[in-house]
Amino acid sequence: MTPYEKLLLENKAWAKEQVEEDPDFFKRLSSLQTPEFLWIGCSDSRVPADKITGTQPGEIFVHRNIANMVVHTDVNLLSVLDFAVNHLKVKHVIVCGHYGCGGIKAAMSSRDYKPVLNMWLRNIKDVYHIYQAELNSIKDEEQKTDRLVELNVVEQVTHLAQTSIIQRAWQTENGPHLHGWVYGLKDGIIKPVLEMTPGSYIDPLYAYEDL
Ligand code: CO
């Protein structure tokens, strides 16, 4: 059996198990999804949103990219955010980074990853640039990486609050709450680093008045 055939076989076993536990499982989920959470996480295979939060299918709407970035020109991310906020009416948007993130490490190096990856990593380099005084003072490379992981999550949550999508929802729906979390690959524990609720300070440069 090839590795991908094993996936298909495991899938059959999983589907059977779900129906045994809850006969209406697929009937219920196929007609409706009402997730309370939008998860913006890293693509890293070691950080599966549902497994580490103990959530079931239907509970978390997920977007993942390298280093859990919120880039204001990313049509993919913005479409997911718009749909989650305005149609699914999620109550919480979580940006979850993780210590030891390869994307963060890559952005801290001087290596040329060639055009497309360089373009993506540039967004992380810009976060480093904002906090370079603090980051340059950290001598230990692992500690420096992990601090940038935390600061990057803070920046990406801030980027969410700077979108008209979130600002309009805060005004009309009094939600969602924004959360910045960091997952530890070594202990499996999530550390909250930032929370923004409706009314939180937004730099006037990015605040829309005529929503
Ligand atoms: Co990562």
Residues whose N, C-alpha, C, O or C-beta is under 5 A from the ligand:
A	BS01	CO	C42 D44 A67 C101 G102 G103
